[in-house]
Amino acid sequence: MAPATVEIRYGGRAFMLTTEHACSSYGVPVLLDAQGRAYGPWDIATSSESAMFYRVESYARAIVHLAVTLNPGDSALTTLAEPYLAVPRSART
């Protein structure tokens, strides 16, 4: 697979799903935030406190899955997301 990058927007934030990063390996992309932090599928990529004082966290995998679901015609996103979404939870480090 050739190196690839697609932009994903979630909760008003921009992310990049890319294989063009040192943390990407064997064709499995990483999710990068605007500060350049890399997230694997089972890493918590967003976290916020609500007015009700409970913590809302989103796994990077959920962000990518939502992007694919909302953009079914985006073949570049679907192709790049496939190996990312296939990483089993047991692979979490």
C-alpha positions in Angstrom: 0.0 0.0 0.0 1.3 3.4 -0.9 1.6 6.1 1.8 -1.7 7.9 2.2 -3.3 10.6 4.3 -7.0 11.7 4.7 -8.4 14.4 6.9 -11.1 13.6 9.5 -13.1 16.2 11.4 -14.6 15.3 14.8 -16.1 17.5 17.5 -14.8 20.6 15.8 -11.2 19.2 15.7 -9.2 18.2 12.7 -7.4 14.9 12.6 -5.3 13.1 9.9 -5.4 9.4 9.3 -2.1 8.6 7.8 0.6 6.0 7.0 3.1 8.9 6.5 4.2 8.9 10.2 7.0 7.1 12.1 4.4 5.4 14.4 2.6 3.9 11.4 3.8 0.4 10.6 2.9 -2.5 8.3 0.4 -0.4 6.4 -1.7 0.4 9.6 -2.2 4.2 9.8 -2.2 6.3 12.9 -4.6 9.1 13.8 -2.8 12.5 14.2 -4.3 15.4 16.0 -3.4 19.1 15.2 -0.5 19.0 17.7 1.0 16.0 15.9 0.2 13.4 18.6 -0.3 10.0 17.1 -3.1 7.7 18.3 -3.5 4.0 17.7 -7.0 2.5 17.4 -7.4 1.9 21.2 -5.9 5.1 22.5 -8.1 7.8 23.9 -7.9 10.7 21.5 -10.3 13.2 23.0 -11.4 13.9 26.5 -13.5 16.6 28.0 -15.3 17.6 31.1 -19.0 18.3 30.8 -21.1 20.8 32.8 -22.4 17.8 34.7 -18.8 16.9 35.8 -18.5 13.6 34.0 -15.7 12.8 31.7 -16.3 12.1 28.0 -13.6 10.1 26.2 -13.4 8.9 22.7 -11.3 6.2 21.4 -9.4 7.0 18.2 -11.0 3.9 16.7 -14.5 5.4 17.3 -13.5 8.7 15.6 -12.3 6.8 12.5 -15.4 4.5 12.5 -17.7 7.4 12.6 -15.9 9.2 9.7 -16.3 6.1 7.6 -20.0 5.7 8.5 -20.7 9.3 7.7 -18.7 9.2 4.4 -19.6 5.9 2.7 -18.6 7.2 -0.7 -15.1 8.2 0.3 -13.1 5.2 -1.0 -9.7 6.7 0.1 -11.0 7.0 3.7 -12.5 3.5 3.6 -9.4 1.9 2.2 -7.1 3.7 4.7 -9.4 3.0 7.7 -9.8 -0.7 7.0 -6.5 -1.9 8.5 -6.8 0.7 11.4 -10.2 -0.6 12.4 -9.0 -4.3 12.1 -6.5 -3.9 15.0 -7.8 -6.1 17.8 -8.1 -4.7 21.3 -5.6 -7.3 22.5 -3.0 -5.4 20.5 -3.3 -2.3 22.7 0.0 -1.3 24.3 
